[in-house]
Amino acid sequence: MMRSALVVAAVLVCLTLVSSAVTFADGLDGFAIYEAKCAKCHNGIGSTTIPGRSYSRIKSSIRTNIGGMAMFRDMKDEELKAVSDVLLVSGDPEDVDGKKLYAVLCSGCHRGIENSTIKGKTSDDIRAAAKENMCRTDHAKVLDDTLIEKLAGVLKQGAGAPVRQNERT
């Protein structure tokens, strides 16, 4: 009885630590902040009127009250940076850099591209994960086929494809 109580206690401690680590690793959710504070005037992230907007430009717009944005003066720099990260991967999918896309959408949970936990995943793997909500739902909202292919390309490069015998020098 005592042993099972200790096991249960240990499991609860581990779950608490894992839960805290996930929250910390995930950081601020730029998508949620954008939807809560920006979408009313700038549309949802999928059709934003401010694609690619930089942190400094957002900060300047708030400071100089462009379009009434002074009401967001209470936003922390970290929140503004999270929103600008999301905006870096919005807009025309052809113009999005795959590595930036990975950094914004995936690195919070799957580490940096060099040490990614999802190296080698294919576009089909990514589609399946998005469909099954294995990735956060708000991230899946912005993933069209072009962006999925860009992510798969970056993950393939990060996987270090094996060198075939006739390609060695």
N, C-alpha and C positions, 0 to 999 in steps of 0.2 A: 504494500500500500504506500509506504513511504517513498519507495523507488519510483512508482508511477506518478506520484505527486511532484517529485523532482524533475521527471521527464517533462511533464506538462508545464511546469514553471520554466524550464529551459527553452521549450518550444515557444512559449509566450514571449520570453525575452528576445529570442532570435527574430520572431515576427515583428516585434516592435522596432528592433534595430534595422531590419530590412526595410520596413515601411518608412522609417526616418531617412535611410540612405536613398531610397527612390525619390522621396520628396526633395531632398537636397540635390541629387544628381539632375533631376528634372529642371530645377531652377524655376524662373518665372515663365509663365505661359504667355508668350507674345500673342498667340492666337486669341486666347480668352480676353486679354487686355484690349486688343484691337476691337474685338466684337463688342465688348462692354463700353468702350470709350470713344471709338472712332467710327464704327460702322453706321451710326445714325446719320452722319453727314457724308461719309466717304464710301458707302456701300459695304457689303460683306467682303471678306478678304479675296474671294474668287473673282470679284468684279470691282475691286478697289479703284478709286479715282486718283490714288497717290502711289502707284507702284514704284518700287525702288527708292522711296523717300529715305534719305539718310537721317541718322540720329541728329546731326548738327542742324539740318534743315527743320526737323520737327521741333527741336528745342528753340530755334530762332522764331518759328511761327508762333509758338506759345509765348515767348518773351515779348514779341512785338504785337501780339494779339491779332494776328492775321485770321480773318474769318471767325472771330470770337473765341479763338483757342486759348485765351488767357485763363479761361475757367479750368484749364488743366495744369495750372502752375503747381499744384500740389503733387503732381506725379513725380515719382523718384526717377533719377537717372537710369537706374536698372530697368525700370518699367519702359522708359522711352527706348532704351537700347533693345529690349526684347521686341518691342513693336517694330523698330527699324529693321531688326533681323528678319522678321516675318515679311516685311515689305520688300526686302532684298530678293526674295524668291517669288514675289508676286509679279504680275504683268505677263508679258509675252514669254511663254515657256521656251521658245527658241533662244532667248537671250539669257536664260538662267544658267549660271555656272554650276555644274554637278557637284563640285566639292563644297561650294557655299550652301547649296541645297542640302547636302548631307549634314553639314555643320549645324544648320538651323533646325532641320526636322528630325535628325536621327541621333546626333552625337550626345544629346542629353541622356539618352537611355542606353545607347549602343557604343559609347566611347568614341574617341576621335577615329578618323578613317584609318590611321596606321594600325590601331589596335582594335578595330571594330569587331564586335561580336557577331556581325552579320556579313562578314567578308564572303564574297563569292555568290551571294544571293542573286537570283535572276529576276527579270521583270515579272515573270509568272509568280515567283515567291513573294515579291513585293505586293502585287495585286491581291494575292490570296490573303496576306497578312492584313492589308487595308480592308478587304471585304469582311474578314472575320473579326475586325476590330482588335487585332493583336497589337496594332499601333494605335496611338490615340486617334480618336474619331476626327477631331478637328484638323489633324494633319492630313488625314486621308481626303478631306474636302478639297485640298488644293492639288492633289496628285492626279493629273491627267496622264495620258499615255506618253506624251513627250517627257514629262518630268520623271515618270517611272523609268523610262529608258535611260535617262541621264543618271539616275541613282544607280541603276543596275550596271551602267558603264563604269562608274566610279568604284562600285563594290567589286567589279571584275578586276579592275586595275589593282585595287588594294589587296586582292587575293593572291597576287603573284602567280600568274599562270605558269604552269610548268614549261620548261624549255624542251622542245623536241630535239631528238638526237641530231638531226640534220641542221638545226639552227645554231648549234654551239660553234664557237669560233676558236 
